[in-house]
Amino acid sequence: LELLTDMLMWAGTRQTPMVEREIVLSAAGMSFEPDVREDDIESGLSVELEMMLPLREPIRVRALGVIVRATGSGDSRRVAVKFNCIDENDRDEISRYVFQLQRRRQANHR
């Protein structure tokens, strides 16, 4: 798990919070605690995502996705989003970033 700076724009709202949060990230999607505390966050909701990958040269990644799982409530809410529209170059950058983190963790555990 890594802290990334990301901006979320929830479908149907103008809310665009910029916060650091812990997320689980893969080339296929991501899981995180949303800033939006509304009870109507549920599976099937479309979202626009924008995040900065903190590489040597930070890379901005944008994607459209759909919430495939929403669990918890209030401050312990967690959502899982599947990317359904993402540039292949951005998907490749996410993969590279995830592999970089895995290699770093393996090196630190030796």
C-alpha positions as CSV (number, residue, x, y, z in Angstrom):
1,L,0.0,0.0,0.0
2,E,1.3,3.4,-0.9
3,L,0.2,7.0,-0.4
4,L,-0.7,8.7,-3.6
5,T,-2.0,12.1,-4.2
6,D,-5.2,11.8,-6.1
7,M,-8.2,13.8,-7.1
8,L,-11.6,12.2,-7.4
9,M,-14.6,13.6,-9.2
10,W,-17.7,11.7,-8.3
11,A,-20.2,11.3,-11.1
12,G,-22.9,13.8,-10.8
13,T,-21.0,16.1,-8.4
14,R,-18.5,18.9,-8.7
15,Q,-16.6,17.7,-5.7
16,T,-12.8,17.4,-6.4
17,P,-11.0,16.9,-3.2
18,M,-7.2,16.7,-3.3
19,V,-5.9,14.6,-0.4
20,E,-3.2,11.9,0.3
21,R,-4.7,8.5,1.1
22,E,-3.6,4.9,1.2
23,I,-4.8,2.9,-1.8
24,V,-4.4,-0.5,-3.3
25,L,-3.4,0.0,-6.9
26,S,-3.1,-2.2,-10.0
27,A,-3.3,-1.7,-13.7
28,A,-6.9,-3.0,-13.6
29,G,-8.2,-0.7,-10.8
30,M,-7.8,0.5,-7.3
31,S,-9.3,0.4,-3.8
32,F,-9.4,3.3,-1.4
33,E,-11.4,5.2,1.3
34,P,-13.4,7.9,-0.5
35,D,-13.6,11.5,0.8
36,V,-17.3,11.5,-0.2
37,R,-19.2,10.3,2.9
38,E,-22.6,9.9,1.2
39,D,-24.5,6.7,1.8
40,D,-25.4,6.5,-1.9
41,I,-21.9,5.4,-3.0
42,E,-22.6,1.9,-4.3
43,S,-21.6,-0.6,-6.9
44,G,-22.3,0.5,-10.4
45,L,-21.6,4.2,-9.8
46,S,-19.3,5.7,-12.5
47,V,-16.3,7.7,-11.4
48,E,-13.6,9.8,-13.0
49,L,-10.2,9.4,-11.4
50,E,-7.0,11.5,-11.6
51,M,-3.9,10.6,-9.7
52,M,-0.2,11.5,-9.6
53,L,2.2,8.6,-9.6
54,P,5.1,9.8,-7.5
55,L,7.9,8.6,-9.8
56,R,11.2,10.5,-10.4
57,E,9.2,12.4,-12.9
58,P,5.6,12.5,-11.5
59,I,3.1,11.2,-14.0
60,R,-0.6,12.2,-14.0
61,V,-2.9,9.3,-14.8
62,R,-6.6,9.8,-15.7
63,A,-9.2,7.0,-15.9
64,L,-12.9,6.4,-16.0
65,G,-14.1,3.5,-13.9
66,V,-17.0,1.9,-12.2
67,I,-17.3,1.0,-8.5
68,V,-17.4,-2.8,-8.3
69,R,-17.6,-2.9,-4.5
70,A,-18.5,-0.5,-1.7
71,T,-18.1,-1.7,1.9
72,G,-18.4,-0.1,5.3
73,S,-20.1,3.1,6.3
74,G,-19.2,6.6,7.5
75,D,-15.4,7.0,8.1
76,S,-14.7,3.4,7.5
77,R,-16.1,3.4,3.9
78,R,-14.0,1.6,1.2
79,V,-14.6,1.3,-2.5
80,A,-13.0,-0.8,-5.2
81,V,-13.0,0.7,-8.7
82,K,-12.4,-1.1,-12.0
83,F,-10.8,1.0,-14.7
84,N,-13.0,0.7,-17.8
85,C,-11.5,3.6,-19.8
86,I,-7.8,4.3,-19.4
87,D,-5.1,5.1,-21.9
88,E,-2.8,2.1,-22.4
89,N,0.3,4.2,-21.8
90,D,-1.2,5.2,-18.4
91,R,-2.0,1.6,-17.6
92,D,1.6,0.7,-18.4
93,E,2.9,3.5,-16.1
94,I,0.8,2.1,-13.3
95,S,2.2,-1.4,-13.9
96,R,5.7,0.0,-13.9
97,Y,5.1,1.9,-10.7
98,V,3.6,-1.1,-8.9
99,F,6.5,-3.3,-10.0
100,Q,8.9,-0.6,-8.8
101,L,7.2,-0.6,-5.4
102,Q,7.3,-4.4,-5.2
103,R,11.1,-4.5,-6.0
104,R,11.7,-1.8,-3.4
105,R,9.8,-3.8,-0.7
106,Q,11.6,-7.0,-1.5
107,A,15.0,-5.2,-1.3
108,N,14.0,-3.8,2.1
109,H,12.9,-7.2,3.5
110,R,16.2,-8.9,2.8
